[in-house]
C-alpha cells in the first residue's frame, strides 16, 4: 500500500469512527435520554472544532479557529470508552441534561484511540439584509406596545403616549450609524467621523425638528432581545416613552468579524417643522446585552 493509499485508508477509517460516535450520541439523545429531541446534525466546522479541542485548545478558541459562530455551545470529553455501546451508556447515565438540551442542534466529533471529543452547538441566527423592513416593523410594534400602556423607566413613571411612525429618512440615518459601528467595531453615539445623532439626522435630510434622540445596542440577535434591553435600561426606556417624539427610524448592521456581530440603532425625532426652531439632543447608549 502506497503512502497516499494509506493516508486515504486512515481518512476513511476516521470518518467511519466519527459516524459511529455520531450514531451513538443521537441514539442517546433521541431514545436513551427519552428526550424525544430531533437528532443532532453533523457539522463540518464543528468537526474541525473537535480536532482543535483534541489538540489542547479551549472550546471558544476551537470554535473561533473553525470559523463557527455559536449562540450556545458545550463539550463532552470521554476517555476510556472502548466501544460505541459503552459510549452511549455513559452519555445516558451522566450527560442527559446537556445532551437533551433542545437549543443544541449540531454536533462535531473527534475520536483518537480511547478518547472522544464531542462539540455540541447551536449556530448564531444573524438577521439578514433582506429582513430589514420586517425586523424594523417588529421593533416598531414592540416599542408602540410599550408606549400604549405606559411604563416605569427606572424611578420615573411615564404615561401612555401616542404611537411612533416609522420614518424612512430616520431609518437611513440609523442605518448609516449601525453600519459605521459594525465596520469599525465601535460602540458609541459619536460616529467614527465625529458626527452626533443630530448631525446624522440632518445629513439624512430629515429637515427641521424640535427634538432628536438615539438608542444604540450591540450583541442582541433578535428584535425582542434588543427591544427588551432598551426597555430595561432607564435612559433608553425614557427615549422610547418620550411623548415629544413622533417618528422613529430603526436599522441594524452585521459584521461577522466584529466583536458584537450585530449593531442596532434607533433614531427618534419630533415632527418635522416648516423651518428649524432649535432642538434638544437626547442620546443615550446601551450594550443591549
Buried (B, 14 or more C-beta within 10 A) or exposed (E): EEEEEEEEEEEEEBEEBBEBBBBBBBBBBBEBBEBEBEBBEBBEBBBBBBBBBBEEBEBEEBBBBBEBBBBEBBBBEBEEBEEBEEBBBBBBEEBBEBBBBEEBBBBBBBBEEEEBBBBBBBBBEBBEEEEBEEBBEBBBEBBBEBBEEEBEBEEEEBEEBEBBEBBEBBBBBBBBBBBBBBBBEBBEBBBEEEBBBBBBBBEBEBBBBBBBBBBBBBBBBBBEBBBBBBBEBEBBBBBBBBEBBBBBBBBBBBBEEBEBBBBBBBBBBBBBEEEEEEBEBBBBBBEBE
